[in-house]
Every structure is written in C-alpha cells, then in structure tokens.
C-alpha cells in the first residue's frame, strides 16, 4: 500500500510541475502578445499543447492509482474524498496527497486566470486589426453605422480607398 501511495504522490507532483510550467508558458505568451512577437507566441502554443497532452495522458494513470489507494465505485480524485476517509482524524499518509491536490487546485485556478488574461489581450489585438483592415479596405467614414430592418449594417462609403478605386 505504501508503494501505491508513493506512486500516486509522484504522479500528482508531476502534474503539479506541468501546471507550473504551463503558467510560465502563459506568462511568456502574455508578454509576446503585448509585443506582438509571433515567433514566441507560436513556440508557446506548441509547448502549451504538449503540456496539455501530457496532462491528459496522465489523467487515466492518476485515476488508476487513486482507485488502488481509495477503492470504491465512485471515488474521484478530490480533497473532499480524502477528508471523508480520514473523518476529521489525522490524515497521516494522506497528508502529502492532500497538500499536493490543494496546490494543484491553486495552480489550475492560476492557469484559468492567465488564460483569460491572454485571451482578452489577443481579442483586443484582433479587434484592433479588424478595425484597421476594415478602415483600409472599405474606407469607413467616422460616422456611426445605420442598421437596416434585418439588422444589416449600412455605412456611407465616400472614400476612394482600396475597395473604391478603379482597376
């Protein structure tokens, strides 16, 4: 049993390290998004994908070890399950697993937070580019749009920009 617990702890620690590395990638990606460094953004995307794949691949193994340590029909990898088993007593051998799960939950929250921040930065950049290209291609005047009966946008185009030039 001790060996099985140690194997589960090792797997959880590996997942914890992968999440830490994922957070580092997200921080680098955020800076690259701000600087519009496409090469770094692409490298981080590849690295994040490989970390995500490793986490996905490790999940069944963690669950298998979990079921060996905590046999039961519906036991899930969770802190609440450990707490139910020890029922307020000294967690003993489960202390490390419990702490690692707490750390993993914190890291997952940070990953979600950084992902949201990076997504917002990327959407802002894309929105800016979309507006820029729209102005260049269509010659958008600064006037507000007028909406037709079916919700379509009607704009006055009085410009001789790219789309209005004669060929």
HELIX and SHEET records of a PDB file:
HELIX    1   1 UNK A    2  UNK A   35  1                                  34    
HELIX    2   2 UNK A   38  UNK A   69  1                                  32    
HELIX    3   3 UNK A   79  UNK A   86  1                                   8    
HELIX    4   4 UNK A   92  UNK A   94  5                                   3    
HELIX    5   5 UNK A   95  UNK A  138  1                                  44    
HELIX    6   6 UNK A  162  UNK A  164  5                                   3    
SHEET    1   A 2 UNK A 146  UNK A 147  0                                        
SHEET    2   A 2 UNK A 153  UNK A 154 -1                                        
END                                                                             
